Amino acid sequence: MTISRQSERFLSDLILQLQLPCRVLNQDFLEHAPPEPYDAIVFLGVMEHLPDFPAVLRQFQRLLKPGGRVYLDASAFREKYVKPTFISRYIYPGDHS
């Protein structure tokens, strides 16, 4: 799920190229209402863009099956230059301060 048309195109092309059994949704996470709940949700580098944390947590609760799991990652650093991690090196390069 993304709200970026550029990300949607990139991921759709990648899915097609690799013949992956998935699809990309261009939709706001807080407005997403799937036909059935999810077993798990991966939230990678999005939390810092959604400052209403209680609303995000309520949405997780609505979207997950009982006992469902969330992998939550937020990309933020206190120092401008830190030792690179996998995420900062390969997923979200650039200034994370």
VENVENTA-V148125 format. One line per field, one symbol per residue. ss: DSSP state (a for helix, b for strand, c for the rest). psi: psi as a letter, one per 40 degrees, with the letter a starting at -180 (. if undefined). burial: # if it has 16 or more other ideal C-beta (glycine too) atoms within 10 Angstrom, else .. A space follows every 50 residues. Layout:
BEGIN
ss->???
psi->???
burial->???
END
This chain:
BEGIN
ss->cbccaaaaaaaaaaaaaacccccccbccaaaccccccbbbbbbbccaaac ccaaaaaaaaaaabbbbbbbbbbccccccccccccaaaaaacccccc
psi->hiehdddddddddddddefigiihhgihdeehgidiiidihhghfddeeg egddddddddddeiiheiihhhhhgiididhihiiddddddgiahe.
burial->##.....#..#............#....#...........#.#..#.... .....#..##..##..........#............#.......#.
END
